[in-house]
Amino acid sequence: MKSCYKERLFQIFFIAILLFGLFSSVHAVPYTVWGYVHNSDGSAPTTGDITITAYLQKNPSGTYIFSNINNGFTFNLEDDALWGYDPNGTGGPTTANPGDLLVLNFANTNSGSPYFGETGQIIDAIGTGTETPQQFGANDFSLPVELSSFQAKIQSNQVVLSWTTQAELNNLGFNIYKSISGQSEFQLNAIIINGAGTSTSSHSYEYIDANVKAGESYTYSLESVDINGQKYKHQSISITVDDNTTPDKHELLQNFPQSFQSFNPDQIQIGC
């Protein structure tokens, strides 16, 4: 009787160990995200053309940088990004939890590519399943605006911003963001600046900021909005208004996108 009892206890103990190991292994499965990326004309980029910077929105300093493989990308939060993933949602500020926003910034950094300089962004919430890879972005995700230049100059005590696109895909228009002496940025234009829709021709745009003061430094960033309301942050540029208002000009050609916001269709209006 005692032998049978001990044998039964051993069986229960053994099963408990197996269940604990199985539970631990399930929760240790790396959380994988994947998606598609295309050039502005819908074609597939060459492997390595697109530099992808990923970070948790709550921890923007913890970046993971990788590249595309043809028209796709994939990575996991534990083995690649080394953030760790807590399926119970109890992880700290540097750990990925279900519901945390994951930011993926895209930039074509191959100077030999005809799509060099195109940028885009995806922001999506991390799901709950650790075993099933999660797709980020739509199947037809693309980099919608090919920006060839973004300039700022001082003219008549005003900052004149100008930019040129080489191609646009379903581009509704642009927003300008402004930061004063390193403070938090805010949207400068009250109405969207109309884009060219879909075009393979060059288009030039201009926006004038008259609300500037001598001695102040300003940073401006450009954002494009597609017809679905998704926003893509492009270049940023800084300029200082001299006390003597000597005409000055700054130009920045490449930078990584920054942030995504929801789109308000009520803001659409004929722009400049």
FENBELPE-V677729 format. One record per residue. N is the residue number from 1. RES is the residue in one letter. SS is DSSP state (H for helix, E for strand, C for the rest). PSI is psi in radians with two decimals (none if undefined). BURIAL is + if it has 9 or more other C-alpha atoms within 8 Angstrom, else -. Layout:
BEGIN
N,RES,SS,PSI,BURIAL / N,RES,SS,PSI,BURIAL
END
This chain:
BEGIN
1,M,C,-0.81,- / 2,K,H,-0.65,- / 3,S,H,-0.74,- / 4,C,H,-0.72,- / 5,Y,H,-0.79,- / 6,K,H,-0.68,- / 7,E,H,-0.71,- / 8,R,H,-0.72,- / 9,L,H,-0.70,- / 10,F,H,-0.71,- / 11,Q,H,-0.76,- / 12,I,H,-0.76,- / 13,F,H,-0.72,- / 14,F,H,-0.75,- / 15,I,H,-0.70,- / 16,A,H,-0.72,- / 17,I,H,-0.74,- / 18,L,H,-0.79,- / 19,L,H,-0.71,- / 20,F,H,-0.73,- / 21,G,H,-0.70,- / 22,L,H,-0.76,- / 23,F,H,-0.76,- / 24,S,H,-0.69,- / 25,S,H,-0.63,- / 26,V,H,-0.75,+ / 27,H,H,-0.16,+ / 28,A,C,-0.06,- / 29,V,C,2.20,- / 30,P,C,2.45,+ / 31,Y,C,2.02,+ / 32,T,E,2.37,+ / 33,V,E,2.63,+ / 34,W,E,2.94,+ / 35,G,E,-3.06,+ / 36,Y,E,2.72,+ / 37,V,C,2.40,+ / 38,H,C,2.84,+ / 39,N,C,3.03,+ / 40,S,C,-0.44,+ / 41,D,C,0.15,- / 42,G,C,-0.10,- / 43,S,C,2.79,- / 44,A,C,2.28,+ / 45,P,C,2.76,+ / 46,T,C,2.53,- / 47,T,C,2.23,+ / 48,G,C,-0.13,+ / 49,D,C,-0.65,+ / 50,I,E,2.09,+ / 51,T,E,2.19,+ / 52,I,E,2.15,+ / 53,T,E,2.09,+ / 54,A,E,2.45,+ / 55,Y,E,2.73,+ / 56,L,E,2.33,+ / 57,Q,C,-0.53,+ / 58,K,C,-0.20,- / 59,N,E,1.20,+ / 60,P,E,-0.30,- / 61,S,E,-0.31,- / 62,G,E,1.31,- / 63,T,E,2.65,+ / 64,Y,E,2.17,+ / 65,I,E,2.26,- / 66,F,E,-3.10,- / 67,S,E,2.86,+ / 68,N,C,2.75,+ / 69,I,E,1.81,+ / 70,N,C,-2.16,+ / 71,N,C,0.42,+ / 72,G,E,2.99,+ / 73,F,E,2.68,+ / 74,T,E,2.53,- / 75,F,E,2.85,+ / 76,N,E,2.72,+ / 77,L,C,-0.34,+ / 78,E,C,-0.96,+ / 79,D,C,-0.62,- / 80,D,C,-1.10,- / 81,A,C,-0.40,+ / 82,L,C,0.44,- / 83,W,C,-0.53,+ / 84,G,C,2.73,+ / 85,Y,E,2.17,+ / 86,D,E,1.79,+ / 87,P,C,-0.30,+ / 88,N,C,-0.11,- / 89,G,C,0.38,- / 90,T,C,0.19,- / 91,G,C,2.78,+ / 92,G,C,-2.91,- / 93,P,C,-0.29,- / 94,T,C,0.12,+ / 95,T,C,2.43,+ / 96,A,E,2.23,+ / 97,N,E,2.72,+ / 98,P,C,2.33,+ / 99,G,C,-0.29,- / 100,D,C,2.53,+ / 101,L,E,2.21,+ / 102,L,E,2.19,+ / 103,V,E,2.25,+ / 104,L,E,1.97,+ / 105,N,E,2.35,+ / 106,F,E,2.43,+ / 107,A,E,2.25,+ / 108,N,E,1.89,+ / 109,T,C,0.21,+ / 110,N,C,1.83,+ / 111,S,C,-0.31,- / 112,G,C,-0.05,- / 113,S,C,2.48,- / 114,P,C,-0.18,- / 115,Y,C,0.26,+ / 116,F,C,2.29,+ / 117,G,C,-0.21,+ / 118,E,C,2.49,+ / 119,T,E,2.81,+ / 120,G,E,3.08,+ / 121,Q,E,2.52,+ / 122,I,E,2.35,+ / 123,I,E,2.21,+ / 124,D,E,2.77,+ / 125,A,E,2.40,+ / 126,I,C,2.36,+ / 127,G,C,-2.83,- / 128,T,C,-0.27,- / 129,G,C,2.09,- / 130,T,C,-0.28,+ / 131,E,C,-0.42,- / 132,T,C,2.08,- / 133,P,C,2.49,+ / 134,Q,E,2.27,- / 135,Q,E,2.30,- / 136,F,C,2.26,+ / 137,G,C,2.94,+ / 138,A,C,2.92,- / 139,N,C,-0.45,- / 140,D,C,0.46,- / 141,F,C,2.36,+ / 142,S,C,2.89,+ / 143,L,C,1.84,+ / 144,P,C,-0.38,+ / 145,V,E,2.18,+ / 146,E,E,1.86,+ / 147,L,E,2.17,+ / 148,S,E,-0.40,+ / 149,S,E,2.67,+ / 150,F,E,2.05,+ / 151,Q,E,2.70,+ / 152,A,E,2.38,+ / 153,K,E,2.70,+ / 154,I,E,2.22,+ / 155,Q,E,2.12,+ / 156,S,C,0.82,- / 157,N,C,0.47,- / 158,Q,E,2.74,+ / 159,V,E,2.10,+ / 160,V,E,2.05,+ / 161,L,E,2.34,+ / 162,S,E,2.53,+ / 163,W,E,2.74,+ / 164,T,E,2.33,+ / 165,T,E,2.56,+ / 166,Q,E,-0.44,+ / 167,A,E,2.60,+ / 168,E,E,2.46,+ / 169,L,E,1.99,+ / 170,N,E,0.72,+ / 171,N,E,1.96,+ / 172,L,E,-0.73,+ / 173,G,E,-2.83,+ / 174,F,E,2.69,+ / 175,N,E,2.63,+ / 176,I,E,2.30,+ / 177,Y,E,2.52,+ / 178,K,E,2.42,+ / 179,S,E,2.37,+ / 180,I,E,2.04,+ / 181,S,C,0.79,- / 182,G,C,0.07,- / 183,Q,C,3.10,- / 184,S,C,2.45,- / 185,E,C,2.77,- / 186,F,E,2.73,- / 187,Q,E,2.30,+ / 188,L,C,-0.78,- / 189,N,C,2.39,+ / 190,A,C,-0.50,- / 191,I,C,2.68,+ / 192,I,C,2.51,+ / 193,I,E,2.00,+ / 194,N,E,2.38,+ / 195,G,E,-2.98,- / 196,A,E,0.12,+ / 197,G,E,-2.06,+ / 198,T,E,2.11,+ / 199,S,E,2.50,+ / 200,T,C,0.13,- / 201,S,C,2.84,- / 202,S,C,2.42,+ / 203,H,E,2.46,+ / 204,S,E,2.52,- / 205,Y,E,2.73,- / 206,E,E,2.51,+ / 207,Y,E,2.36,- / 208,I,E,2.20,- / 209,D,E,1.85,+ / 210,A,C,-0.19,- / 211,N,C,1.24,- / 212,V,C,2.75,+ / 213,K,C,2.58,- / 214,A,C,2.40,+ / 215,G,C,-0.17,- / 216,E,C,2.62,+ / 217,S,E,2.40,+ / 218,Y,E,2.51,+ / 219,T,E,2.25,+ / 220,Y,E,2.46,+ / 221,S,E,2.62,+ / 222,L,E,2.41,+ / 223,E,E,2.31,+ / 224,S,E,2.64,+ / 225,V,E,2.17,+ / 226,D,E,3.08,+ / 227,I,C,-0.23,- / 228,N,C,0.00,- / 229,G,C,0.00,+ / 230,Q,C,2.44,+ / 231,K,E,2.51,+ / 232,Y,E,2.08,+ / 233,K,E,2.31,+ / 234,H,E,-2.41,+ / 235,Q,E,2.72,+ / 236,S,E,2.63,+ / 237,I,E,2.48,+ / 238,S,E,2.58,+ / 239,I,E,2.53,+ / 240,T,E,2.31,+ / 241,V,C,1.94,+ / 242,D,C,2.70,+ / 243,D,C,-0.57,- / 244,N,C,0.08,- / 245,T,C,0.60,+ / 246,T,C,2.26,- / 247,P,C,2.31,- / 248,D,C,2.73,- / 249,K,E,2.34,+ / 250,H,E,2.62,+ / 251,E,E,2.39,+ / 252,L,C,2.25,+ / 253,L,C,-0.61,+ / 254,Q,C,2.49,- / 255,N,C,2.97,- / 256,F,C,2.59,+ / 257,P,C,2.90,+ / 258,Q,C,-0.97,+ / 259,S,C,2.93,- / 260,F,C,2.44,+ / 261,Q,C,2.77,- / 262,S,C,2.71,- / 263,F,C,2.35,- / 264,N,C,1.82,- / 265,P,H,-0.32,- / 266,D,H,-0.25,- / 267,Q,H,-0.15,- / 268,I,C,2.29,- / 269,Q,C,2.74,- / 270,I,C,2.16,- / 271,G,C,-2.93,- / 272,C,C,none,-
END
